[in-house]
Amino acid sequence: MAKVPVIQLRKGHAVSHNGDVCVVRETHLKTPPRMASYVQMTIRSIATGKDYNLRLTSNDFLEGVLLTRTEMEFSYVDGMGFHFLDNDTYEDTCVSEDIIEPIKAYLIEGSNYILLFTDGTACSIELPAAITMEVAEAPEGIKGNSANNVFKSATMTTGLAVQVPLFINAGQRISVKTEDGSYLGRVNS
């Protein structure tokens, strides 16, 4: 691919760093007095999920990588991996478990997700900021135990454990923040 000046990189662009494909998470141009300007950026490795903080001069270049985003529906899991269906072409894409592992608890059959592709191969999945999930198990709240914001652990249908308020019961739908797995609110459907 072509070399891209770091001053032109923005959030969501893909670059090659140390032989690994990374996505730019944030970038800031700094111009201190009496010094050369530089770019402070955070990039995340698609393969490992690890963040890197880079400080490069505004004249530096990084190798650009063609990254395509496709919205696909999560269909099913089998011995080969996790299968996603393209909503337009109905083409099946199988994603290996090592790519899915960090977000496996947020995958719900029939829901749409954004898959990232490099060179025609699925390399990562972007989750929405929040996702609606159904509570599978939640212990009963103890009466009189609501003086302060008291939470209990509830298990979602995907196996994710979320700290929820006492009034949440099994069978209800809640909104969960995908960044940290925290409770956002009840969803009325």
Secondary structure as UniProt FT lines:
FT   STRAND          3..5
FT   HELIX           6..8
FT   TURN            11..12
FT   STRAND          14..17
FT   TURN            18..19
FT   STRAND          20..30
FT   TURN            33..34
FT   STRAND          38..45
FT   TURN            46..48
FT   STRAND          51..57
FT   TURN            58..59
FT   STRAND          61..64
FT   STRAND          68..78
FT   TURN            79..80
FT   STRAND          81..86
FT   TURN            87..89
FT   STRAND          92..95
FT   HELIX           97..100
FT   HELIX           101..106
FT   TURN            109..110
FT   STRAND          112..118
FT   TURN            119..120
FT   STRAND          121..126
FT   STRAND          130..137
FT   TURN            143..144
FT   STRAND          151..156
FT   TURN            157..158
FT   STRAND          161..165
FT   TURN            166..167
FT   TURN            170..171
FT   STRAND          173..177
FT   TURN            178..181
FT   STRAND          182..187
//
